[in-house]
Amino acid sequence: MIIFGFRRRGKRLGVIALPCRNCASGQLVLHKMTRWFTLFFIPIIPVSVRHVTVCPNCKAQRDVPRDQLEHVKSLLPATS
């Protein structure tokens, strides 16, 4: 028997100083969400990648369109 499926993994990229559209909180968290094809519960191949912003106050999620992704990433604080 072969066990296969899909799993979603998220990586926090940083905090952005933009207001939330839902609760007007002063910051959002940018996440990179990757969907993986798994074989025997081991991630093998990345199937899709998307970026979302999450409000830490109200937990509202919004997708970041690809054409705006570079602008949103430029709002992240520089890390040394």
C-alpha positions in Angstrom: 0.0 0.0 0.0 1.3 3.4 -1.0 0.3 6.4 1.2 0.3 9.8 -0.5 -1.4 13.1 -0.1 -0.8 16.8 0.3 0.4 19.0 3.2 0.6 22.7 3.6 3.6 24.3 5.3 3.9 27.9 6.3 6.9 30.1 7.0 6.7 33.5 8.7 8.6 36.1 6.7 8.1 39.1 9.0 5.9 41.9 10.3 4.6 44.7 8.0 3.4 48.1 9.1 0.1 48.1 7.2 -3.3 48.5 8.7 -5.7 45.5 8.7 -8.8 45.9 6.5 -10.9 44.1 9.0 -10.0 45.6 12.5 -7.6 48.5 11.6 -4.8 47.0 13.6 -1.5 48.6 12.8 0.5 45.6 11.7 0.2 42.5 9.5 2.4 39.3 9.4 3.5 38.0 6.0 3.6 34.2 5.5 4.8 32.1 2.7 2.5 29.0 2.3 3.8 26.1 0.3 1.6 23.1 -0.6 3.7 19.8 -0.9 2.9 16.4 -2.4 3.8 13.9 0.3 4.7 10.2 0.0 4.6 8.2 3.3 4.1 11.6 5.1 7.4 13.0 3.7 7.2 16.2 1.7 8.6 15.4 -1.8 7.5 18.0 -4.4 6.3 21.6 -3.9 3.0 21.9 -5.7 2.1 25.5 -5.2 3.3 28.6 -3.3 1.3 31.6 -2.2 1.9 34.5 0.1 -0.7 35.7 2.7 -0.9 38.4 5.2 -2.4 37.6 8.6 -3.6 40.0 11.2 -2.4 39.0 14.7 -5.4 40.7 16.3 -8.4 39.4 14.4 -6.7 36.5 12.5 -8.0 37.7 9.1 -6.1 36.3 6.1 -5.7 37.9 2.7 -3.8 36.6 -0.3 -1.1 38.8 -1.7 -1.3 39.0 -5.5 2.0 38.2 -7.4 2.1 41.7 -8.9 2.1 43.3 -5.4 4.5 40.8 -3.8 7.7 42.7 -4.4 6.2 45.9 -3.0 4.9 44.0 0.1 8.4 42.4 0.7 10.0 45.8 0.4 7.9 46.9 3.5 9.6 44.2 5.6 12.3 45.5 8.0 15.8 44.9 6.8 17.6 42.1 8.7 21.3 42.2 9.4 
